[in-house]
Amino acid sequence: MNSLELRKAIRAKFAWPGGYPIYLVMSDGGSLCMDCAKSEYPLIARSNRDNSRDGWKPEGVYINWEDSSLYCDHCSKRIESAYAEDETQA
């Protein structure tokens, strides 16, 4: 992932077109919500630039289509899904 793609994703928070919720998958396999990606941008950008394997390097931006149990590994908040029913509303 190049630095321009990273900055665009963090600024957007949602996929365009469609407005689908996005999140980062990190080099250690963890998921990171876009709010945490924004607050931890200096660590992420440095790791991405240095091609580090410290867990902060983003491997890609993904849309959470249907996983209602996907949580941010940094803040533990649920990452919104596009189509799955929210378990807290059921």
C-alpha positions in Angstrom: 0.0 0.0 0.0 1.5 3.3 -1.0 1.3 6.4 1.2 -1.2 8.2 -1.0 -3.7 5.2 -0.8 -3.2 5.1 3.0 -4.0 8.9 3.4 -7.0 8.7 1.1 -8.5 5.7 3.0 -8.0 7.3 6.4 -9.6 10.6 5.2 -12.5 8.8 3.6 -13.5 6.3 6.3 -16.0 4.8 3.8 -15.6 3.3 0.3 -16.6 5.4 -2.6 -18.8 4.8 -4.4 -21.2 3.0 -2.1 -20.4 4.4 1.3 -19.4 0.9 2.6 -17.5 0.8 6.0 -13.8 0.2 5.5 -11.0 -0.9 7.8 -7.3 -1.6 7.6 -5.8 -5.1 7.8 -2.3 -4.8 9.4 0.8 -6.9 8.8 0.2 -8.9 12.0 -3.3 -9.9 10.7 -5.1 -7.5 13.0 -8.0 -5.2 12.0 -7.9 -1.5 12.6 -10.9 0.8 12.5 -10.5 4.1 10.6 -10.7 6.2 13.7 -7.7 4.4 15.2 -6.0 4.5 11.8 -6.4 8.3 11.9 -5.2 8.7 15.5 -2.2 6.3 15.0 -1.3 7.7 11.6 2.3 8.6 12.5 3.1 5.0 13.6 1.3 3.5 10.6 3.0 5.9 8.1 6.5 5.2 9.5 5.9 1.5 9.5 4.5 1.6 5.9 7.4 3.7 4.7 10.1 1.5 6.3 8.3 -1.7 5.2 8.4 -2.7 8.9 6.8 -5.9 10.3 6.1 -4.4 13.7 2.3 -4.8 13.4 1.6 -1.2 12.3 2.2 -1.7 8.6 -1.1 -1.8 6.7 -1.5 -4.6 4.2 -4.7 -3.3 2.7 -8.0 -1.5 3.0 -11.0 -3.8 3.1 -14.8 -3.4 3.2 -16.6 -5.2 6.0 -19.4 -6.7 4.0 -21.1 -9.0 6.5 -19.0 -9.7 9.6 -21.1 -8.5 12.5 -18.4 -9.7 15.0 -15.4 -7.8 13.5 -13.8 -5.6 16.2 -10.8 -3.2 16.1 -7.8 -4.8 17.6 -6.6 -1.4 19.0 -9.7 0.1 20.6 -12.1 -2.9 20.7 -15.0 -1.1 19.1 -17.1 -3.0 16.6 -16.3 -2.2 13.0 -19.5 -1.5 11.2 -20.6 -4.0 8.5 -22.4 -3.2 5.3 -25.0 -5.9 5.3 -24.9 -8.0 8.5 -27.5 -7.4 11.1 -26.1 -5.6 14.2 -26.2 -8.1 17.0 -26.8 -5.3 19.6 -30.1 -4.4 17.9 -31.5 -7.9 17.7 
